[in-house]
Amino acid sequence: MEFQHTSVLLNETVDGLLVKPGGIYVDGTLGGGGHSHEIACRLSGSGRLIGIDQDAAAIKAAGERLSEFGDLITIVRSNYRNTKAVLTELGIDQIDGMMLDLGVSSYQLDNKDRGFSYRYDTPLDMRMDERQTLSARTIINEYDEMTLFRIIRDYGEDKFAKNIAKHIVRARAEKPIETTGELNEIIRAAIPAKMRADGGHPSKRTFQAIRIECNKELEVLKESLEELIDLLAPGGRLCIITFHSLEDRIVKTAFKQAANPCTCPPSFPVCVCGKESKGKVITGKPILPSEEELLVNSRSKSAKLRIFEKI
């Protein structure tokens, strides 16, 4: 299957980076290379773009799409949590900007073999990096009921999390749950019929939760943001696109903390904690897709872009 993915908030994100022709930039979620292509178009011969992705299909697709730029582009198969190590290996200690387009790509959702979507009956998988051992099948069949409940409640924000977890454990006691279709039926049975009629597909929230757990998405994001900000040169920007409230909350909090890290009580006349601001939040409110973008790409409807600038 060909890697196809429509880049969300393309111009808003690349414009937000304030690309300098001779600057060094990182696309930490390379995907099909849509954002990277636009960044590369704005670079000159002395500029450089490092693209990072953990998905082999994305690496292949982006490599082909960006081949016209030659040595301007360096592509590395890794997780963006390893950005500092990747840059060190390349002899780079500071960058002029970085972007992340979080979540799952259209290619991953639409490729039946990857097991991300509830729309197909296919083996459970959901690994963004197929080299890792943990898969959705392992989570569904081996996590205890309380852990499943917490994952579905916290990552899927599903009010029927307790009942869904109970039904999963009951079903797997008879036989292992192998496919997305089997999981769909179990989730469907756990949600009252009246509630299934509203709010979209009944499996949507649980599939999101399992995918986030499988790829440790929130953990990686939370643990990476401070280091990514530290990698920025003065005036450098970090642009992050999120697709659900959990991601957005983490980014918003991290940006706010980096801009104002002072822990002194408000009553103190001067700061004595010694913690200094690393920069400023450019987006008081997140940038949302335009009406035109929403019309041509329905998957952009939950996207939010936040931007931080290093001092």
C-alpha positions as CSV (number, residue, x, y, z in Angstrom):
1,M,0.0,0.0,0.0
2,E,1.3,3.5,-0.9
3,F,2.0,5.8,2.0
4,Q,-0.5,8.6,1.7
5,H,-1.1,11.3,4.3
6,T,-2.5,14.8,4.0
7,S,-0.4,17.1,6.1
8,V,-2.6,19.0,8.7
9,L,-2.1,22.7,9.3
10,L,0.7,22.6,6.8
11,N,1.3,26.3,6.1
12,E,0.4,27.4,9.7
13,T,3.1,25.1,11.1
14,V,5.8,25.8,8.6
15,D,5.1,29.6,8.8
16,G,5.2,29.2,12.6
17,L,8.8,27.9,12.4
18,L,10.0,31.1,10.8
19,V,12.3,29.1,8.6
20,K,15.7,30.8,7.9
21,P,17.3,29.7,4.6
22,G,20.5,28.6,6.3
23,G,19.0,27.2,9.5
24,I,18.9,23.7,10.9
25,Y,15.4,22.1,11.4
26,V,14.0,18.8,12.7
27,D,10.8,17.1,11.7
28,G,10.4,14.7,14.6
29,T,7.4,12.9,13.0
30,L,8.4,12.7,9.4
31,G,5.4,10.7,8.1
32,G,5.1,11.0,4.3
33,G,7.3,14.1,4.3
34,G,4.6,16.7,3.7
35,H,5.7,19.2,6.3
36,S,9.3,18.5,5.6
37,H,8.9,19.1,1.9
38,E,7.5,22.6,2.6
39,I,10.4,23.3,5.1
40,A,13.0,22.1,2.6
41,C,11.6,24.4,-0.1
42,R,12.4,27.3,2.2
43,L,16.0,26.3,2.9
44,S,19.1,27.2,0.9
45,G,22.2,25.2,0.2
46,S,23.6,25.9,3.7
47,G,20.4,24.9,5.5
48,R,19.7,21.4,6.8
49,L,16.6,19.3,7.7
50,I,16.7,16.2,9.8
51,G,13.6,14.0,9.5
52,I,12.9,11.4,12.2
53,D,10.3,8.6,12.2
54,Q,10.0,5.2,13.7
55,D,7.8,3.8,10.9
56,A,9.7,2.0,8.1
57,A,6.9,2.7,5.6
58,A,7.1,6.4,6.4
59,I,10.9,6.4,6.1
60,K,10.7,4.9,2.6
61,A,7.9,7.2,1.4
62,A,9.5,10.3,2.7
63,G,12.9,9.3,1.3
64,E,11.4,9.1,-2.2
65,R,9.4,12.4,-1.8
66,L,12.3,14.4,-0.5
67,S,15.0,12.9,-2.8
68,E,15.0,16.0,-4.9
69,F,16.7,17.9,-2.0
70,G,19.7,15.6,-1.9
71,D,22.1,16.2,1.0
72,L,19.9,19.0,2.4
73,I,17.9,16.2,4.1
74,T,19.0,13.6,6.6
75,I,16.4,10.9,7.4
76,V,16.8,8.8,10.6
77,R,14.6,5.9,11.7
78,S,14.1,6.6,15.4
79,N,11.6,8.0,17.9
80,Y,11.6,11.8,18.4
81,R,12.3,11.1,22.1
82,N,15.9,10.3,20.9
83,T,16.3,13.6,19.1
84,K,19.3,14.8,21.2
85,A,21.1,11.5,20.6
86,V,20.3,11.7,16.8
87,L,21.7,15.2,16.6
88,T,24.8,14.4,18.7
89,E,25.5,11.6,16.2
90,L,25.3,14.2,13.4
91,G,27.5,16.6,15.2
92,I,24.7,19.1,15.9
93,D,24.2,20.7,19.3
94,Q,21.5,23.4,18.5
95,I,18.7,23.7,16.1
96,D,16.7,26.6,14.7
97,G,13.3,24.9,14.9
98,M,11.5,21.6,15.3
99,M,8.0,20.4,14.6
100,L,5.9,17.4,15.8
101,D,2.7,16.2,14.1
102,L,1.4,13.8,16.7
103,G,-1.0,10.9,16.5
104,V,-1.6,8.3,13.9
105,S,-1.2,8.9,10.1
106,S,-3.9,8.3,7.5
107,Y,-1.6,5.6,6.0
108,Q,-1.5,3.7,9.3
109,L,-5.2,4.0,9.8
110,D,-6.0,2.9,6.3
111,N,-3.5,0.0,6.0
112,K,-5.5,-3.0,7.2
113,D,-2.3,-4.9,8.0
114,R,-1.3,-2.5,10.7
115,G,-4.4,-3.1,12.9
116,F,-5.0,0.5,13.9
117,S,-8.5,0.9,12.7
118,Y,-11.9,-0.4,14.0
119,R,-13.2,-0.2,10.4
120,Y,-11.5,-3.4,9.3
121,D,-11.4,-6.9,10.7
122,T,-7.7,-7.6,10.9
123,P,-5.1,-8.9,13.4
124,L,-4.6,-6.6,16.4
125,D,-1.3,-4.8,16.2
126,M,-1.2,-0.9,16.4
127,R,2.7,-0.7,16.6
128,M,4.0,2.5,15.0
129,D,7.5,0.9,15.1
130,E,7.1,-2.7,14.0
131,R,10.5,-3.6,15.6
132,Q,9.0,-3.3,19.1
133,T,7.5,-6.4,20.8
134,L,4.5,-4.8,22.6
135,S,1.4,-4.9,20.5
136,A,-2.3,-4.2,20.9
137,R,-2.8,-8.0,21.0
138,T,-0.5,-8.3,24.0
139,I,-2.2,-5.5,25.8
140,I,-5.7,-6.8,25.2
141,N,-4.8,-10.4,26.2
142,E,-2.3,-10.0,29.0
143,Y,-3.0,-6.7,30.9
144,D,-5.1,-7.3,34.1
145,E,-8.6,-5.9,34.3
146,M,-7.8,-2.9,36.5
147,T,-4.9,-1.8,34.2
148,L,-7.2,-2.1,31.1
149,F,-9.8,-0.1,32.9
150,R,-7.4,2.7,33.7
151,I,-6.0,2.8,30.2
152,I,-9.4,3.0,28.6
153,R,-10.6,5.6,31.2
154,D,-7.5,7.8,31.1
155,Y,-6.4,7.5,27.4
156,G,-9.8,7.0,25.8
157,E,-11.8,9.1,28.2
158,D,-14.6,6.5,27.9
159,K,-17.3,6.5,30.6
160,F,-17.9,2.8,29.9
161,A,-14.2,1.9,30.6
162,K,-15.0,-0.3,33.5
163,N,-17.6,-2.4,31.7
164,I,-15.4,-2.6,28.5
165,A,-12.4,-3.9,30.5
166,K,-14.7,-6.5,32.3
167,H,-16.1,-7.7,28.9
168,I,-12.5,-8.0,27.5
169,V,-11.3,-10.1,30.4
170,R,-14.4,-12.3,30.3
171,A,-14.1,-12.9,26.5
172,R,-10.4,-13.7,26.6
173,A,-10.9,-16.3,29.3
174,E,-12.7,-18.4,26.6
175,K,-10.1,-17.8,23.8
176,P,-7.5,-15.2,23.0
177,I,-8.7,-12.0,21.3
178,E,-6.9,-11.9,18.0
179,T,-8.6,-9.4,15.7
180,T,-10.0,-5.9,15.6
181,G,-13.3,-7.3,14.6
182,E,-13.5,-9.5,17.7
183,L,-12.6,-6.5,19.9
184,N,-15.2,-4.4,18.2
185,E,-17.9,-7.0,19.1
186,I,-16.8,-7.1,22.7
187,I,-16.8,-3.3,23.0
188,R,-20.2,-3.2,21.4
189,A,-21.6,-5.6,23.9
190,A,-20.2,-3.6,26.8
191,I,-22.0,-0.4,25.8
192,P,-25.8,0.1,26.3
193,A,-27.7,0.1,23.0
194,K,-29.1,3.5,23.6
195,M,-25.6,5.0,24.0
196,R,-24.2,3.2,21.0
197,A,-26.5,5.3,18.8
198,D,-24.8,8.5,19.8
199,G,-21.2,9.8,19.6
200,G,-19.8,7.9,16.6
201,H,-18.3,4.4,16.5
202,P,-18.5,2.7,20.0
203,S,-14.9,1.4,19.6
204,K,-13.3,4.8,18.8
205,R,-12.2,5.7,22.3
206,T,-11.0,2.3,23.3
207,F,-8.9,1.9,20.1
208,Q,-7.4,5.3,20.7
209,A,-6.5,4.3,24.3
210,I,-4.9,1.0,23.3
211,R,-2.9,2.7,20.5
212,I,-1.6,5.3,22.9
213,E,-0.6,2.6,25.5
214,C,1.0,0.4,22.8
215,N,3.2,3.2,21.5
216,K,3.6,5.0,24.9
217,E,2.6,8.2,23.1
218,L,1.8,10.4,26.1
219,E,4.8,9.1,28.1
220,V,7.2,9.9,25.2
221,L,5.6,13.4,24.8
222,K,5.7,14.3,28.4
223,E,9.3,13.1,28.9
224,S,10.7,14.8,25.7
225,L,9.4,18.4,25.7
226,E,11.8,20.0,28.1
227,E,14.8,18.5,26.3
228,L,13.4,19.5,22.9
229,I,13.1,23.1,24.1
230,D,16.7,23.0,25.4
231,L,17.9,21.9,22.0
232,L,16.6,25.2,20.4
233,A,19.0,28.0,19.6
234,P,17.9,31.5,20.8
235,G,14.9,32.5,18.7
236,G,14.3,28.9,17.7
237,R,10.7,27.6,17.7
238,L,9.0,24.3,18.6
239,C,5.7,23.8,16.7
240,I,3.5,20.9,17.9
241,I,0.2,19.6,16.4
242,T,-2.0,17.6,18.7
243,F,-5.2,15.7,18.0
244,H,-6.8,15.1,21.3
245,S,-7.2,16.8,24.7
246,L,-4.6,14.6,26.5
247,E,-1.8,15.6,24.1
248,D,-2.8,19.2,24.0
249,R,-2.9,19.5,27.8
250,I,0.6,18.1,28.1
251,V,2.0,20.5,25.5
252,K,0.1,23.5,26.9
253,T,1.4,22.8,30.4
254,A,5.0,22.2,29.3
255,F,5.1,25.4,27.3
256,K,3.6,27.4,30.1
257,Q,6.1,25.9,32.6
258,A,9.1,26.6,30.3
259,A,7.9,30.2,29.9
260,N,7.3,30.8,33.6
261,P,9.1,28.2,35.8
262,C,9.1,30.4,38.9
263,T,7.9,28.5,42.0
264,C,7.9,31.4,44.4
265,P,4.6,32.3,46.1
266,P,2.7,35.1,44.5
267,S,3.1,37.2,47.6
268,F,7.0,37.3,47.2
269,P,8.1,40.8,46.0
270,V,11.0,39.2,44.0
271,C,11.9,35.8,42.7
272,V,14.2,33.8,44.9
273,C,13.8,30.3,43.4
274,G,16.3,31.1,40.7
275,K,14.4,29.4,37.9
276,E,14.6,31.4,34.7
277,S,12.2,31.5,31.7
278,K,13.4,29.6,28.6
279,G,11.2,31.6,26.2
280,K,7.6,32.5,25.4
281,V,4.5,30.9,24.2
282,I,3.6,32.3,20.8
283,T,0.1,30.8,20.7
284,G,-2.1,32.1,23.6
285,K,-4.8,30.0,22.1
286,P,-4.0,27.1,19.8
287,I,-4.2,27.6,16.0
288,L,-7.0,25.6,14.5
289,P,-7.6,24.4,10.9
290,S,-9.4,26.8,8.6
291,E,-12.9,26.1,7.2
292,E,-11.3,25.3,3.9
293,E,-9.0,22.7,5.4
294,L,-11.9,21.1,7.3
295,L,-13.8,20.7,4.0
296,V,-11.0,18.9,2.2
297,N,-9.6,16.9,5.2
298,S,-12.1,15.8,7.8
299,R,-9.3,14.2,9.9
300,S,-8.0,17.7,10.7
301,K,-11.1,18.6,12.7
302,S,-9.5,17.9,16.1
303,A,-6.0,19.3,15.3
304,K,-4.5,22.1,17.4
305,L,-1.2,23.8,16.8
306,R,0.9,25.4,19.7
307,I,4.2,27.2,19.3
308,F,7.0,28.0,21.7
309,E,9.9,30.3,21.1
310,K,13.3,30.0,22.9
311,I,14.8,33.2,24.4
